[in-house]
Structures are given as structure tokens and as C-alpha cells.
Amino acid sequence: MAPNAPNLAALLNMAPSAFASGDIGMLPLIESLSDLRKEVERWAGDESLGKLSQQDLEALVAWFNRNFFRLES
């Protein structure tokens, strides 16, 4: 993974507990992989995560899709 792998790992470790506890609030309507990618890019703009590479962004999109959204390509 890219140099920001610890940030990516922290986000992936936090996500399931945030969903389970309800701390995440209202989720945007995501009906396609394009919508999911836009949302991941929006969240990736959070400065606390550091700069994520395109490879990290795609890994996040794939992880969220596989574990939560199950959208078709």
C-alpha cells in the first residue's frame, strides 16, 4: 500500500464500529459505484486522513462495496 496505509487501515478499522453504533448519522443515497466513488473521494478530502493515493481510494471503494453496498459494476 501507499505511504498513507496507516491512515487507510485506521479508517477501515473504524468503519464497522461506526456503522454498528449508529455514530455515522445519515448516509447519502448511493445507488452506483460512481456515487460510492464520489462519496469516498469527498471523505478522503478530510485533512485528518492525509493524502490518499488513487490506489488507496480504489481500495476503499472496493472495501465499502464488498462489505456494505454490494453494487454491480
DSSP file (Angstrom, degrees, kcal/mol; ACC not computed):
  #  RESIDUE AA STRUCTURE BP1 BP2  ACC     N-H-->O    O-->H-N    N-H-->O    O-->H-N    TCO  KAPPA ALPHA  PHI   PSI    X-CA   Y-CA   Z-CA
    1    1 A M              0   0    0      0, 0.0     4,-0.1     0, 0.0    55,-0.0   0.000 360.0 360.0 360.0 167.5    0.0    0.0    0.0
    2    2 A A    >   -     0   0    0      1,-0.1     3,-1.9     2,-0.1    50,-0.0  -0.113 360.0 -88.4 -70.4 171.8    0.9    3.6   -0.3
    3    3 A P  T 3  S+     0   0    0      0, 0.0     4,-0.1     0, 0.0    -1,-0.1   0.721 125.6  62.1 -56.5 -22.5    2.7    5.6    2.4
    4    4 A N  T >>  +     0   0    0      1,-0.2     4,-2.1    47,-0.1     3,-0.7   0.191  65.9 118.8 -90.2  18.6   -0.7    6.5    3.9
    5    5 A A  H <>  +     0   0    0     -3,-1.9     4,-3.1     1,-0.2     5,-0.2   0.847  69.7  57.4 -54.7 -38.3   -1.5    2.9    4.6
    6    6 A P  H 3> S+     0   0    0      0, 0.0     4,-2.2     0, 0.0    -1,-0.2   0.902 108.1  47.8 -60.7 -37.5   -1.8    3.5    8.4
    7    7 A N  H <> S+     0   0    0     -3,-0.7     4,-2.2     2,-0.2    -2,-0.2   0.921 113.5  47.2 -65.2 -43.3   -4.5    6.2    7.8
    8    8 A L  H  X S+     0   0    0     -4,-2.1     4,-2.5     2,-0.2     5,-0.2   0.915 112.0  50.0 -63.7 -44.1   -6.3    3.8    5.4
    9    9 A A  H  X S+     0   0    0     -4,-3.1     4,-2.2     1,-0.2    -1,-0.2   0.898 109.6  51.5 -62.7 -40.6   -6.1    0.9    8.0
   10   10 A A  H  X S+     0   0    0     -4,-2.2     4,-1.9    -5,-0.2    -1,-0.2   0.917 110.7  48.3 -62.7 -43.0   -7.4    3.2   10.7
   11   11 A L  H  X S+     0   0    0     -4,-2.2     4,-2.1     1,-0.2    -2,-0.2   0.925 112.5  47.9 -63.0 -44.8  -10.4    4.2    8.6
   12   12 A L  H  < S+     0   0    0     -4,-2.5    -1,-0.2     1,-0.2    -2,-0.2   0.848 112.6  49.3 -67.0 -33.3  -11.1    0.6    7.7
   13   13 A N  H  X S+     0   0    0     -4,-2.2     4,-0.5    -5,-0.2    -1,-0.2   0.834 114.4  45.6 -72.0 -32.3  -10.9   -0.5   11.3
   14   14 A M  H  X S+     0   0    0     -4,-1.9     4,-2.1    -5,-0.2     3,-0.3   0.829  96.6  74.4 -79.8 -33.1  -13.2    2.3   12.5
   15   15 A A  H  X S+     0   0    0     -4,-2.1     4,-2.4     1,-0.2     5,-0.2   0.876  92.7  49.2 -55.1 -50.2  -15.9    2.0    9.8
   16   16 A P  H  > S+     0   0    0      0, 0.0     4,-2.5     0, 0.0    -1,-0.2   0.904 113.2  47.2 -60.6 -39.8  -17.6   -1.2   11.1
   17   17 A S  H  X S+     0   0    0     -4,-0.5     4,-2.3    -3,-0.3     6,-0.3   0.862 110.6  52.8 -69.9 -33.4  -17.9    0.1   14.7
   18   18 A A  H  X>S+     0   0    0     -4,-2.1     5,-1.0     2,-0.2     6,-0.9   0.913 112.1  45.2 -66.1 -41.4  -19.2    3.4   13.5
   19   19 A F  H  <5S+     0   0    0     -4,-2.4     3,-0.5    -5,-0.2    -2,-0.2   0.929 114.7  48.4 -65.0 -44.8  -21.9    1.7   11.4
   20   20 A A  H  <5S+     0   0    0     -4,-2.5    -2,-0.2     1,-0.2    -1,-0.2   0.864 113.7  45.3 -66.1 -37.5  -22.8   -0.6   14.3
   21   21 A S  H  <5S-     0   0    0     -4,-2.3    -1,-0.2    -5,-0.2    -2,-0.2   0.610 106.5-122.8 -84.6 -11.1  -23.0    2.1   16.9
   22   22 A G  T ><5S+     0   0    0     -4,-0.9     3,-1.0    -3,-0.5    -3,-0.2   0.593  73.0 129.3  81.3   9.4  -25.0    4.5   14.7
   23   23 A D  T 3 < +     0   0    0     -5,-1.0    -4,-0.2    -6,-0.3    -5,-0.1   0.569  54.5  76.2 -72.1  -8.2  -22.4    7.2   15.1
   24   24 A I  T 3  S-     0   0    0     -6,-0.9    -1,-0.2     1,-0.2    -5,-0.1   0.664  83.0-156.1 -84.2 -15.8  -22.2    7.7   11.4
   25   25 A G    <   -     0   0    0     -3,-1.0     2,-0.3    -6,-0.1    -1,-0.2  -0.309  51.3  -7.1  75.1-160.6  -25.5    9.7   11.0
   26   26 A M        -     0   0    0      1,-0.0     0, 0.0    -2,-0.0     0, 0.0  -0.520  69.6-142.8 -72.8 132.2  -27.5    9.9    7.8
   27   27 A L        -     0   0    0     -2,-0.3     3,-0.1     1,-0.1    -2,-0.0  -0.710  20.8-109.8 -92.7 146.5  -25.7    8.3    4.8
   28   28 A P        -     0   0    0      0, 0.0     2,-0.6     0, 0.0    -1,-0.1  -0.348  42.8 -91.8 -69.0 157.1  -26.0    9.8    1.4
   29   29 A L        -     0   0    0      2,-0.0     2,-0.6    -2,-0.0     0, 0.0  -0.605  47.8-175.5 -71.9 117.4  -28.0    8.0   -1.2
   30   30 A I        +     0   0    0     -2,-0.6     3,-0.1     1,-0.1    -1,-0.0  -0.957  19.5 155.5-121.8 112.7  -25.6    5.7   -3.1
   31   31 A E        +     0   0    0     -2,-0.6     2,-0.3     1,-0.1    -1,-0.1   0.441  62.4  30.7-116.4  -4.1  -27.0    3.8   -6.0
   32   32 A S  S  > S-     0   0    0     39,-0.1     4,-2.3     1,-0.1     5,-0.2  -0.957  80.4-106.9-149.2 164.8  -24.0    3.2   -8.1
   33   33 A L  H  > S+     0   0    0     39,-0.5     4,-2.8    -2,-0.3     5,-0.2   0.843 121.1  57.7 -62.4 -32.3  -20.2    2.6   -7.9
   34   34 A S  H  > S+     0   0    0      2,-0.2     4,-2.3     1,-0.2    -1,-0.2   0.922 106.6  47.2 -63.1 -44.2  -19.9    6.1   -9.3
   35   35 A D  H  > S+     0   0    0      2,-0.2     4,-2.1     1,-0.2    -2,-0.2   0.919 113.3  48.9 -61.5 -44.0  -21.9    7.5   -6.4
   36   36 A L  H  X S+     0   0    0     -4,-2.3     4,-2.6     1,-0.2    -2,-0.2   0.921 110.1  50.7 -63.1 -44.6  -19.8    5.5   -3.9
   37   37 A R  H  X S+     0   0    0     -4,-2.8     4,-2.5     1,-0.2    -1,-0.2   0.911 109.8  50.6 -60.3 -43.6  -16.5    6.6   -5.5
   38   38 A K  H  X S+     0   0    0     -4,-2.3     4,-2.1     1,-0.2    -1,-0.2   0.901 111.6  48.0 -61.6 -41.0  -17.6   10.3   -5.3
   39   39 A E  H  X S+     0   0    0     -4,-2.1     4,-2.4     2,-0.2    -2,-0.2   0.909 111.2  49.3 -68.3 -41.3  -18.5    9.9   -1.6
   40   40 A V  H  X S+     0   0    0     -4,-2.6     4,-2.5     1,-0.2    -2,-0.2   0.916 111.6  50.1 -62.8 -42.0  -15.2    8.2   -0.8
   41   41 A E  H  X S+     0   0    0     -4,-2.5     4,-0.8     2,-0.2    -2,-0.2   0.879 109.2  52.2 -63.4 -37.5  -13.4   11.0   -2.6
   42   42 A R  H >< S+     0   0    0     -4,-2.1     3,-0.8     1,-0.2    -2,-0.2   0.944 113.4  42.7 -63.0 -47.5  -15.4   13.5   -0.6
   43   43 A W  H >< S+     0   0    0     -4,-2.4     3,-1.9     1,-0.2    -2,-0.2   0.841 106.9  61.9 -67.7 -33.0  -14.4   11.9    2.7
   44   44 A A  H 3< S+     0   0    0     -4,-2.5     8,-0.3     1,-0.3    -1,-0.2   0.707  89.9  70.6 -66.7 -18.4  -10.8   11.4    1.5
   45   45 A G  T << S+     0   0    0     -4,-0.8     2,-0.4    -3,-0.8    -1,-0.3   0.598  70.0 113.4 -72.6 -10.0  -10.6   15.2    1.3
   46   46 A D    X   -     0   0    0     -3,-1.9     3,-1.9     1,-0.2     4,-0.4  -0.496  67.7-142.7 -63.8 120.5  -10.7   15.2    5.1
   47   47 A E  G >  S+     0   0    0     -2,-0.4     3,-1.1     1,-0.3    -1,-0.2   0.736  93.6  70.4 -61.7 -24.0   -7.2   16.5    6.1
   48   48 A S  G 3  S+     0   0    0      1,-0.3    -1,-0.3     2,-0.1     3,-0.1   0.725  95.6  54.9 -67.7 -19.2   -7.0   14.2    9.1
   49   49 A L  G <  S-     0   0    0     -3,-1.9    -1,-0.3     1,-0.2    -2,-0.2   0.626 103.7-138.1 -85.5 -13.6   -6.7   11.3    6.8
   50   50 A G    <   -     0   0    0     -3,-1.1     2,-0.6    -4,-0.4    -1,-0.2  -0.242  47.5 -36.9  78.0-178.4   -3.7   12.7    4.9
   51   51 A K        -     0   0    0     -3,-0.1     2,-0.4    -4,-0.1   -47,-0.1  -0.706  62.9-154.9 -83.7 119.1   -3.4   12.5    1.2
   52   52 A L        -     0   0    0     -2,-0.6    -2,-0.1    -8,-0.3     2,-0.0  -0.756  12.9-126.5 -94.5 140.3   -4.6    9.2   -0.2
   53   53 A S     >  -     0   0    0     -2,-0.4     4,-2.4     1,-0.1     5,-0.2  -0.302  27.1-107.1 -75.0 166.2   -3.4    7.8   -3.4
   54   54 A Q  H  > S+     0   0    0      1,-0.2     4,-2.4     2,-0.2     5,-0.2   0.865 123.6  55.6 -60.9 -35.6   -5.7    6.8   -6.2
   55   55 A Q  H  > S+     0   0    0      2,-0.2     4,-2.0     1,-0.2    -1,-0.2   0.904 107.8  47.7 -63.6 -42.1   -4.9    3.2   -5.3
   56   56 A D  H  > S+     0   0    0      2,-0.2     4,-2.3     1,-0.2    -2,-0.2   0.906 110.9  51.6 -64.5 -41.9   -6.0    3.8   -1.7
   57   57 A L  H  X S+     0   0    0     -4,-2.4     4,-2.5     1,-0.2    -2,-0.2   0.927 111.0  47.1 -60.7 -45.2   -9.2    5.4   -2.9
   58   58 A E  H  X S+     0   0    0     -4,-2.4     4,-2.5     1,-0.2    -1,-0.2   0.869 109.9  54.0 -65.4 -35.9  -10.0    2.5   -5.2
   59   59 A A  H  X S+     0   0    0     -4,-2.0     4,-2.4     2,-0.2    -1,-0.2   0.902 109.7  48.0 -64.2 -40.3   -9.2    0.1   -2.3
   60   60 A L  H  X S+     0   0    0     -4,-2.3     4,-3.0     2,-0.2     5,-0.3   0.929 110.7  50.3 -64.7 -45.6  -11.7    2.0   -0.1
   61   61 A V  H  X S+     0   0    0     -4,-2.5     4,-2.4     1,-0.2     5,-0.2   0.937 113.2  46.6 -57.6 -47.0  -14.4    1.9   -2.8
   62   62 A A  H  X S+     0   0    0     -4,-2.5     4,-2.7     2,-0.2    -1,-0.2   0.904 113.3  48.8 -62.9 -41.8  -13.9   -1.8   -3.2
   63   63 A W  H  X S+     0   0    0     -4,-2.4     4,-2.5     2,-0.2     5,-0.3   0.944 113.5  45.0 -65.4 -48.5  -13.9   -2.5    0.5
   64   64 A F  H  X>S+     0   0    0     -4,-3.0     4,-2.3     1,-0.2     5,-1.8   0.900 115.5  48.5 -62.8 -39.4  -17.1   -0.4    1.2
   65   65 A N  I  <>S+     0   0    0     -4,-2.4     5,-3.2    -5,-0.3    -2,-0.2   0.938 114.0  45.3 -65.9 -45.5  -18.8   -2.0   -1.8
   66   66 A R  I  <5S+     0   0    0     -4,-2.7    -2,-0.2    -5,-0.2    -1,-0.2   0.880 123.9  33.5 -64.6 -39.2  -17.9   -5.6   -0.8
   67   67 A N  I  <5S+     0   0    0     -4,-2.5    -2,-0.2    -5,-0.2    -1,-0.2   0.690 136.6   5.7 -95.6 -20.0  -18.8   -5.1    2.8
   68   68 A F  I  <5S+     0   0    0     -4,-2.3    -3,-0.2    -5,-0.3    -2,-0.1   0.701 126.5  33.7-131.2 -45.0  -21.8   -2.7    2.8
   69   69 A F  I   < -     0   0    0     -5,-1.8    -4,-0.2     2,-0.1    -3,-0.2   0.875  62.9-162.6 -94.4 -40.6  -23.2   -1.7   -0.6
   70   70 A R      < +     0   0    0     -5,-3.2     2,-0.2    -6,-0.3    -4,-0.1   0.915  26.4 173.6  53.9  48.2  -22.8   -4.7   -3.0
   71   71 A L        -     0   0    0      1,-0.1     2,-0.2   -39,-0.1    -1,-0.2  -0.552  31.0-115.4 -82.7 150.4  -23.3   -2.6   -6.1
   72   72 A E              0   0    0     -2,-0.2   -39,-0.5     1,-0.1    -1,-0.1  -0.587 360.0 360.0 -85.9 149.9  -22.9   -4.1   -9.5
   73   73 A S              0   0    0     -2,-0.2    -1,-0.1   -41,-0.1    -2,-0.0   0.473 360.0 360.0 -68.4 360.0  -20.1   -2.9  -11.8
